């Protein structure tokens, strides 16, 4: 079971994402766009979007700070995630 879940995680990561920031922006829900817009005023930039098990999470960064925005637009500026560089 754990092997299948790990494989599913890796496959999810391999999905092609739009390379242009404008294309990424279009992938956001309306609620995420409002939240992301407020974060950009503080210097955050949209890095990528994860679509996993009906969770559509936008990941933004500003210097060493990470923020995520849920499908409903809820902002979490202290998420428990690690970003690969």
C-alpha positions in Angstrom: 0.0 0.0 0.0 2.8 2.5 0.9 4.6 1.7 -2.3 1.5 2.4 -4.4 1.0 5.7 -2.5 4.6 6.7 -3.1 4.4 5.8 -6.8 1.2 7.9 -7.0 2.9 10.8 -5.4 5.8 10.6 -7.9 3.4 10.4 -10.8 1.5 13.4 -9.6 4.7 15.4 -9.4 5.5 14.6 -13.1 2.4 16.2 -14.5 3.3 19.0 -16.9 2.5 22.4 -15.5 2.3 25.5 -17.6 5.7 27.2 -17.8 4.5 30.8 -18.1 3.4 32.6 -14.9 0.3 33.9 -16.8 -0.6 30.3 -17.6 -0.2 29.3 -14.0 -2.4 32.2 -12.9 -5.2 30.9 -15.2 -5.1 27.5 -13.4 -6.1 29.1 -10.1 -9.6 29.1 -8.8 -11.3 32.5 -8.4 -10.8 32.3 -4.6 -7.1 31.5 -5.1 -6.7 34.4 -7.4 -8.0 36.8 -4.8 -5.7 35.4 -2.1 -2.7 35.2 -4.4 -3.3 38.8 -5.4 -3.1 39.9 -1.8 0.1 37.9 -1.2 1.8 39.4 -4.3 1.5 42.8 -2.6 4.0 41.4 0.0 6.4 40.1 -2.6 5.2 36.5 -3.0 5.4 34.9 -6.4 3.3 31.9 -7.7 5.7 28.9 -8.1 3.4 26.0 -8.9 0.1 24.3 -8.4 -0.5 20.9 -7.0 -3.6 18.9 -7.9 -3.7 15.8 -5.7 -6.7 13.9 -4.4 -9.1 16.8 -5.3 -6.9 19.3 -3.5 -5.9 22.2 -5.7 -3.1 23.9 -3.8 -1.2 26.9 -5.1 2.4 27.3 -3.7 3.9 30.7 -3.5 7.3 31.9 -2.2 8.9 35.1 -1.1 12.6 34.8 -0.2 12.7 31.8 2.2 9.0 32.1 3.1 6.5 29.7 1.6 2.7 30.1 1.5 0.0 27.8 0.2 -3.5 28.7 -0.9 -6.2 26.1 -0.7 -8.9 25.6 -3.4 -11.2 27.7 -1.3 -8.7 30.6 -1.0 -7.5 30.0 2.5 -3.9 31.2 3.0 -1.4 29.2 5.1 1.9 31.1 5.6 3.4 28.3 7.7 2.7 25.1 5.8 4.2 21.8 6.7 5.8 21.2 3.3 9.2 21.0 1.8 10.1 22.3 -1.6 12.8 20.7 -3.7 15.2 23.1 -5.3 
